[in-house]
Amino acid sequence: MLAIGRALMSGPKFLLLDEPSMGLAPLIAAHIFQIISQLHQQGTTILLVEQNAAAAFKVSNRTYVIETGRVVLQGASEELLHNQEVKRAYLGREYKEVWE
């Protein structure tokens, strides 16, 4: 969180975040994603690299799914969120019960 704070001090228009939730408790990670969403709403463009697919889909407009260094799916986050292959591979079969 300190690194994100330092980056925000200069008022960037573009922010690259690599795994901002890694190693954080779930409540703190949820707070980080709330902040990411607020930054986006304030006009900051954010490139988010994140393995927590469910959280990333919630805060993004566009998603690229990368496997072994190749983009295998891309599109609007809302569209990919409902893609059956994405649900199976990245969100788990219980996605609807947990995240909706």
Sequence and secondary structure as in RCSB ss.txt:
>XXXX:A:sequence
MLAIGRALMSGPKFLLLDEPSMGLAPLIAAHIFQIISQLHQQGTTILLVEQNAAAAFKVSNRTYVIETGRVVLQG
ASEELLHNQEVKRAYLGREYKEVWE
>XXXX:A:secstr
 HHHHHHHTT  SEEEEESTTTT  HHHHHHHHHHHHHHHHTT EEEEE S HHHHHHH SEEEEEETTEEEEEE
EHHHHHT HHHIIIII TTHHHHH 
